[in-house]
Amino acid sequence: MRSYAVEAGQAVADARRVYGTDARFGRQVTVGPRYFLAGALLIMIIGLVLRLWNLGGASLWTDEVLTAIRAQAPFRESLKSIMSAGNQTPIYFLSLRLFPNSTEALLRLPSALLGLLGVALLMATALRLYRNPEMALWAGALLAVNPFHVWLSRTARPYSLVFVLSLVIASLFLHMVRGRRSWLLWGIFTVVSTIAYITHFTAVGLLGAQAMIFAFNWRAHSHWFRPWLAAQAIAAVPVLTWTYLALHDPPPVASYWIPRPELRDIPLTFWNMTLGYDGVFKWAVAPGLLIATLGLLLGLGYALSDRQRDERNFFWLWLIVGPLTFTFLLSTLIVSIYVDRYFMVMLPALLLLMIQAWARFSPRLWRAALGVILVTCLYTVLFSFVEGSYHRDDWRDAAAYVAERAEDGDAIVLERDNTFEAFTRYYQQSAPYQAGETQDVAFILLSEMADTDALRQPAGRLWAVYRNPNEDVHRLGLMPDFDPFNPDLSAMGAWLSAHRLQVLEIQTFNGLKVLLLTPDGGAIPAGK
């Protein structure tokens, strides 16, 4: 069986045993083709299971409901919904219209499969760029169980597609850096860049990282700067056209829920992208957190010190530093858009730099270190499945609860359009309605009322469906619990606080509280 030995950083085939090492990293490679294929297959199976397990079990959360509307509504309504957001691009949402999307699982399936494709592409990219099968397997394994990537691959949003496009563009560009610049490669590079820019605005981080390679090594690359610039200009035409059309009549978009970031948010972002962050520190993750942090710092340092000899790692450095610095400064000084899932574009760079940093140590040490990270990630993902914290907004059970108990003449109070769309999606499924007759139930949106005091308690009952107003730029799953009577959290909280004596009962679901208000009121304790 063939195996690989590393000599001066190159893979040498047909060596029966490994005697050479990488002089710079002290790294031995003992993984042959058969072992690599077997390892890659095992990694893909694990990645598939984690992304497909009970994929349709959780209700769609509010952003996913928007995805469902855009995938299922008539084309003009879909386009209008995307444009009304003002900060989103159309390609992902419109592409879902080409596939079955009638259920939660089907709606999320493209993201899950793209997440699995990302695992395969990362292994292929690492093998092609670094000629090290063992490093490629570690990269694939760490991505397969990476909580950040797993959670976003199980969400009907474009982030797993962003990862794939980012990795493909980065790989193509690095091949061009090494002198491989055929017309076919230029064509693929331009097309994929076009798709990336019209998929998510954060893909512009790729352009910035590429520009840094030219800026810091102009003499070596100036001769192909013009065709690169032309490719970028062509790729930018669709997204610039879309942006002009979307902003021609600016929608009332506000990022009011995104707080301005502080310096502490940067390490929390890295924590989330390496081990998964749920807002609670557990001692079980401490070793993995320490190892990942040290690996990232060393990886960035090595990439900077080796920038002349290894432009691959220098590119990865800028793919991390560029988007993070730009987003942080923009969010601090102008308008906050600092949300961890927007940094998916830099996840390939983060994993590859961390692995290479540890691979410079002795084999026993770096394999143990990466093994701790892998086990910690797997623990985080499995714990979220067992605990159920991956259920962010349980609209299905909340809607069924109200539908079973609502009576003619009742009214259902919701806060905004997005919560109305989410609740009614499941309410309509639950309410062919236990007795076989359609209920006469009214819906009231607080956002459409100039003054919540104008909402008086009618003779009938009111059901207040209150989505958790807590938001977190880092956490992707269940948010911390909240007090529904806190007037400072939202308009719904202020209204409920004023009508607290009329609350008869409270039912709690993941991410939601359902309160029944009656003219006679109830006896809800002050701390409830």
C-alpha positions in Angstrom: 0.0 0.0 0.0 1.3 3.4 -0.9 1.9 6.0 1.8 3.3 9.5 1.9 6.5 10.9 3.3 7.1 14.6 3.6 10.4 16.1 2.5 10.9 19.8 2.5 7.1 20.3 2.6 6.3 18.1 -0.4 4.5 14.8 -0.4 6.6 11.9 -1.9 4.6 9.0 -3.1 5.6 5.3 -3.1 7.4 5.4 0.3 6.6 2.3 2.3 7.5 3.9 5.6 7.9 7.5 6.7 11.4 8.6 7.4 11.4 12.2 6.2 9.8 15.1 8.1 8.9 18.6 7.3 11.9 20.6 8.4 9.8 23.7 9.2 7.0 22.0 11.1 8.5 18.8 12.4 5.5 17.1 10.9 5.4 13.5 9.7 2.7 12.2 7.3 1.8 8.5 7.6 -1.6 8.5 6.0 -1.8 6.6 2.8 -4.5 6.8 0.1 -6.5 3.9 1.5 -6.5 5.3 5.0 -7.3 8.7 3.7 -10.3 7.5 1.8 -11.5 5.5 4.8 -11.0 8.4 7.1 -12.7 10.8 4.7 -15.7 8.5 4.4 -16.1 8.2 8.2 -15.9 12.0 8.5 -18.5 12.5 5.9 -20.9 10.0 7.6 -20.5 11.7 10.9 -21.0 15.1 9.2 -24.1 13.8 7.5 -25.7 12.4 10.6 -25.1 15.6 12.7 -26.7 17.7 9.9 -29.6 15.5 9.1 -30.6 14.1 12.5 -34.2 15.2 13.2 -33.8 18.0 10.7 -37.5 18.9 10.6 -38.0 18.5 14.4 -37.5 22.1 15.4 -40.0 24.8 14.3 -38.8 27.4 11.8 -37.6 30.4 13.7 -38.5 33.9 12.5 -35.7 34.3 10.0 -36.4 30.8 8.6 -40.1 31.7 8.2 -39.0 34.6 5.9 -37.0 32.0 3.9 -40.2 29.8 3.7 -42.2 32.8 2.4 -39.6 33.6 -0.2 -39.3 30.0 -1.3 -43.1 29.2 -1.4 -44.9 32.5 -2.3 -45.6 33.7 -5.8 -42.4 35.0 -7.5 -43.4 38.7 -7.2 -44.2 38.4 -3.5 -40.9 36.5 -3.0 -38.9 39.2 -4.7 -40.8 42.0 -2.8 -40.1 40.3 0.5 -36.3 40.1 -0.2 -36.1 43.7 -1.4 -38.1 44.9 1.5 -35.3 43.8 3.9 -32.9 46.1 2.2 -29.8 44.2 3.5 -30.3 40.8 1.8 -29.5 39.4 -1.7 -31.7 37.1 -3.7 -29.8 34.1 -5.1 -30.1 31.7 -2.2 -33.8 32.4 -1.6 -34.8 32.2 -5.2 -32.7 29.0 -5.7 -34.9 27.2 -3.1 -37.8 27.6 -5.4 -36.2 25.0 -7.7 -36.4 22.3 -5.0 -39.2 20.7 -2.9 -39.7 23.0 0.1 -43.1 22.2 1.6 -41.8 21.0 5.0 -39.2 22.2 7.6 -36.9 19.3 6.7 -37.1 19.9 2.9 -36.6 23.7 3.4 -33.4 23.0 5.4 -32.1 20.1 3.4 -30.2 22.3 0.8 -28.3 24.0 3.7 -27.5 20.6 5.3 -26.2 19.1 2.0 -24.2 22.3 1.3 -22.8 21.9 4.8 -21.7 18.4 4.0 -20.3 19.6 0.7 -18.2 22.1 2.7 -16.7 19.3 4.7 -15.6 17.5 1.6 -14.3 20.6 -0.1 -12.3 21.6 3.0 -10.5 18.2 2.9 -9.9 18.5 -0.8 -8.6 22.0 -0.5 -6.2 21.2 2.4 -4.9 18.2 0.5 -4.4 20.1 -2.7 -2.8 23.2 -1.1 -0.7 21.6 1.5 -0.2 18.1 0.1 -0.8 16.5 3.5 -3.5 13.9 3.8 -3.4 13.8 7.6 -3.9 17.6 7.8 -6.8 17.3 5.4 -8.5 14.7 7.5 -8.1 16.8 10.6 -9.6 19.8 8.8 -12.5 17.7 7.6 -13.1 16.2 11.1 -13.0 19.5 12.9 -15.5 21.0 10.4 -17.8 18.0 10.5 -18.4 18.4 14.3 -17.9 22.2 14.4 -21.0 23.4 16.3 -21.1 26.8 14.5 -21.1 25.1 11.1 -23.4 22.3 12.2 -26.0 24.7 13.6 -25.9 26.9 10.5 -26.1 23.9 8.2 -29.3 22.9 9.9 -30.8 26.4 9.3 -32.7 27.5 6.2 -30.5 30.4 5.6 -27.6 30.9 3.2 -24.6 30.5 5.5 -23.5 27.0 4.6 -23.6 28.2 1.0 -21.4 31.1 1.9 -18.9 28.7 3.4 -18.7 26.7 0.2 -18.4 29.7 -2.0 -15.7 31.2 0.2 -13.7 28.1 0.1 -13.9 27.7 -3.6 -13.0 31.3 -4.3 -10.1 31.1 -1.9 -8.8 27.9 -3.4 -9.0 29.3 -7.0 -7.3 32.5 -6.0 -4.4 30.7 -4.3 -3.9 28.6 -7.4 -3.7 31.8 -9.4 -1.2 33.1 -6.9 1.0 30.1 -7.6 0.9 30.9 -11.4 -1.9 28.7 -12.6 -4.1 31.2 -14.5 -5.8 29.5 -17.5 -8.8 31.0 -19.2 -10.9 28.3 -17.7 -9.8 29.1 -14.2 -10.4 32.8 -14.8 -13.9 32.0 -16.0 -14.8 29.7 -13.0 -13.3 32.3 -10.6 -15.4 35.1 -12.1 -18.7 33.0 -12.1 -18.2 31.8 -8.5 -17.3 35.3 -7.3 -20.5 36.6 -9.0 -22.6 34.0 -7.2 -20.9 34.7 -3.9 -21.4 38.5 -4.0 -25.1 38.1 -4.9 -25.5 35.4 -2.1 -24.4 37.5 0.9 -22.8 40.9 1.2 -20.2 39.6 3.6 -18.5 37.8 0.7 -16.8 41.1 0.0 -14.3 40.0 2.6 -12.9 37.7 0.0 -12.1 40.6 -2.2 -10.4 42.5 0.6 -8.2 39.5 1.4 -7.2 39.1 -2.2 -6.3 42.7 -2.5 -4.0 42.4 0.4 -1.9 39.8 -1.4 -1.4 42.3 -4.2 -0.7 45.1 -1.8 2.0 43.3 0.1 3.7 41.6 -2.8 3.0 43.9 -5.7 6.2 43.1 -7.6 5.4 39.4 -7.9 1.8 39.8 -8.8 1.4 43.1 -10.6 1.4 41.5 -14.0 -2.0 39.8 -13.4 -3.6 42.5 -11.3 -5.6 44.0 -14.3 -7.3 40.7 -15.2 -8.1 40.1 -11.5 -9.6 43.6 -11.3 -11.6 43.0 -14.4 -13.0 39.7 -13.0 -14.0 41.5 -9.8 -15.7 44.3 -11.8 -17.7 41.8 -13.8 -18.6 39.8 -10.6 -19.8 43.0 -8.9 -22.3 44.0 -11.6 -25.3 41.9 -10.4 -24.9 42.7 -6.7 -24.5 46.4 -7.4 -27.5 46.4 -9.7 -29.5 44.6 -7.0 -28.3 47.1 -4.3 -29.4 50.0 -6.5 -32.8 48.6 -7.1 -33.3 47.7 -3.4 -32.2 51.1 -2.1 -33.9 53.1 -4.8 -36.9 53.2 -2.5 -35.1 52.6 0.9 -37.1 50.3 3.2 -37.5 51.1 6.9 -34.7 48.7 7.9 -33.2 49.0 11.4 -30.5 46.9 13.1 -31.9 48.0 16.5 -31.5 44.5 17.9 -27.8 44.4 17.2 -25.8 46.2 20.0 -22.6 47.9 19.3 -19.8 45.4 19.9 -17.2 45.7 22.6 -13.7 44.2 22.6 -15.0 41.2 24.6 -17.1 40.3 21.6 -14.1 39.4 19.5 -12.9 36.5 21.6 -16.5 35.4 22.0 -16.8 35.2 18.2 -13.7 33.0 18.0 -15.1 30.9 20.8 -18.3 30.5 18.9 -16.6 29.6 15.6 -14.3 27.1 17.1 -16.2 25.3 19.9 -19.7 26.8 19.8 -20.9 29.4 22.3 -24.2 29.1 24.2 -23.6 31.9 26.7 -22.7 29.5 29.6 -19.1 28.6 30.5 -18.6 25.0 31.4 -15.4 23.6 32.8 -15.6 20.8 30.3 -14.9 23.2 27.4 -12.0 24.9 29.2 -9.2 22.7 27.7 -10.6 22.9 24.2 -11.0 26.7 24.5 -7.4 27.1 25.7 -6.0 24.9 22.9 -8.2 26.6 20.2 -7.2 30.1 21.4 -3.5 29.3 21.5 -3.7 27.7 18.1 -5.4 30.7 16.6 -2.9 33.1 18.1 0.1 31.0 16.9 -1.5 30.5 13.5 -2.0 34.2 13.0 1.6 34.9 14.2 3.1 32.3 12.0 1.2 33.5 9.0 2.4 37.0 9.5 6.1 36.0 10.1 6.1 33.7 7.0 4.2 36.1 4.7 7.0 36.2 2.1 7.5 32.4 2.0 3.9 31.2 2.4 1.3 33.5 0.8 -1.4 30.8 1.4 -1.4 31.4 5.1 -0.9 35.1 4.7 -4.1 35.1 2.6 -5.9 33.1 5.4 -4.7 35.7 7.9 -6.3 38.5 5.9 -9.5 36.6 5.4 -9.8 36.6 9.2 -8.4 40.0 10.1 -10.0 41.9 7.3 -13.8 41.1 7.8 -13.4 41.1 11.6 -11.7 44.5 11.7 -14.0 46.2 9.2 -17.2 44.9 10.7 -16.1 45.8 14.2 -15.1 49.4 13.2 -18.3 49.9 11.1 -20.5 48.6 14.0 -18.7 50.7 16.5 -18.6 54.0 14.6 -21.6 53.9 12.2 -24.3 51.1 12.3 -23.9 47.8 14.0 -23.9 44.7 11.9 -21.7 42.6 14.2 -23.3 39.2 14.2 -21.3 36.0 14.3 -23.1 34.2 11.5 -22.0 37.0 9.2 -18.4 35.8 9.6 -19.0 32.4 8.0 -16.8 33.6 5.1 -13.7 33.4 7.3 -14.3 30.0 8.9 -12.1 28.0 6.4 -9.2 30.3 7.2 -9.7 30.0 10.9 -9.7 26.2 10.9 -6.7 25.8 8.5 -4.5 28.3 10.4 -5.3 26.7 13.7 -4.4 23.2 12.5 -1.2 24.3 10.9 -0.1 26.2 14.0 -0.5 23.0 16.2 1.1 20.8 13.4 4.5 22.6 14.1 4.7 20.8 17.4 5.6 17.2 18.0 3.1 14.7 16.5 1.9 13.4 19.9 1.3 16.9 21.1 -0.5 18.3 18.1 -2.7 15.2 17.6 -3.7 15.3 21.3 -4.5 19.0 21.1 -6.6 18.7 18.0 -8.3 15.7 19.5 -9.4 17.7 22.5 -10.9 20.3 20.3 -12.7 17.6 18.3 -14.1 15.9 21.4 -15.2 19.3 22.8 -17.1 20.2 19.6 -18.8 16.8 19.4 -19.8 17.2 23.1 -21.3 20.6 22.5 -23.3 19.5 19.5 -24.6 16.3 21.1 -25.5 18.1 24.3 -27.6 20.6 22.4 -29.5 17.7 20.7 -30.1 16.0 24.1 -31.0 19.2 25.9 -33.2 20.5 23.0 -31.5 23.9 23.0 -31.2 23.8 19.3 -35.0 24.5 19.2 -34.9 28.3 19.1 -38.5 29.3 18.7 -41.2 26.6 19.3 -43.9 28.1 17.2 -45.4 24.7 16.4 -46.3 23.8 20.0 -47.2 27.3 21.0 -49.7 27.6 18.0 -51.1 24.1 18.8 -51.6 25.1 22.4 -53.6 28.2 21.5 -55.5 26.5 18.8 -56.7 23.8 21.2 -57.9 26.3 23.7 -59.1 29.3 21.7 -62.8 30.1 21.6 -65.0 32.1 19.3 -64.6 35.8 20.1 -61.0 35.4 21.3 -58.2 37.6 20.0 -54.5 36.8 19.6 -52.0 39.6 20.2 -48.6 39.5 18.5 -45.9 42.1 18.4 -44.7 42.5 14.8 -45.2 41.1 11.2 -42.5 38.5 11.5 -44.0 37.0 14.7 -47.4 37.1 13.0 -46.1 35.2 10.0 -44.4 32.6 12.2 -47.3 32.0 14.5 -50.0 31.9 11.8 -47.9 29.4 9.7 -48.3 26.8 12.5 -51.7 28.0 13.8 -53.3 27.3 10.4 -51.9 23.8 10.5 -53.2 23.2 14.0 -56.6 24.8 13.8 -58.8 22.7 11.5 -59.8 23.0 14.6 -60.4 20.4 17.1 -64.2 20.4 16.7 -64.0 20.5 12.9 -65.2 24.1 12.5 -63.2 27.2 11.8 -62.8 29.5 14.8 -63.8 33.2 14.7 -60.5 34.5 16.2 -59.1 38.0 15.5 -55.4 38.9 15.3 -54.0 42.1 16.7 -50.4 43.5 16.0 -49.0 45.9 18.6 -46.7 47.3 16.0 -49.7 48.6 14.0 -51.2 50.4 17.0 -50.2 54.0 17.6 -50.8 53.7 21.3 -51.0 50.3 23.1 -53.3 52.0 25.7 -55.9 52.0 22.9 -56.1 48.2 23.3 -58.8 47.8 25.9 -59.7 44.4 27.4 -62.8 43.3 25.4 -65.6 41.1 26.7 -63.8 38.1 25.3 -60.3 36.8 26.0 -56.9 37.8 24.7 -54.0 35.4 24.0 -50.7 37.2 24.0 -48.0 35.3 22.1 -44.7 36.8 23.2 -41.5 35.9 21.4 -38.3 36.1 23.5 -37.1 39.6 23.0 -33.5 38.7 24.1 -31.2 38.6 21.1 -27.5 37.6 21.1 -25.0 38.2 18.3 -23.1 35.0 19.3 -25.7 32.4 20.3 -27.5 30.5 17.6 -29.9 28.4 19.6 -32.2 28.9 22.6 -31.9 32.4 24.2 -31.9 33.1 27.9 -35.3 33.1 29.6 -37.1 36.5 30.1 -39.7 38.2 32.3 -42.8 38.8 30.2 -43.8 41.7 32.5 -40.6 43.7 32.1 -41.7 46.9 30.5 -38.2 47.7 29.3 -37.7 44.7 27.0 -40.3 45.5 24.3 -43.7 47.0 23.5 -45.2 43.7 24.3 -43.6 43.7 27.7 -44.8 47.2 28.4 -48.3 46.3 27.4 -48.4 43.1 29.5 -47.0 45.0 32.5 -49.9 47.4 32.3 -52.4 44.5 32.1 -50.7 42.1 34.5 -53.8 41.8 36.8 -55.7 40.4 33.9 -53.3 37.5 33.2 -54.9 34.2 34.1 -52.2 31.8 33.0 -48.7 31.6 31.4 -47.4 28.7 29.3 -43.7 28.6 28.4 -42.2 27.2 25.2 -38.7 27.4 23.8 -38.3 31.0 22.9 -41.9 31.9 23.5 -44.4 32.6 26.2 -48.2 32.4 25.8 -50.3 34.4 28.2 -54.1 34.3 28.6 -55.7 37.5 29.6 -59.4 37.6 30.8 -61.6 40.4 32.0 -61.7 38.8 35.4 -57.9 38.4 35.6 -56.0 35.9 37.7 -53.5 35.6 40.4 -50.1 35.4 38.7 -47.4 35.8 41.4 -45.1 38.8 41.1 -42.1 36.7 40.3 -43.7 34.5 37.7 
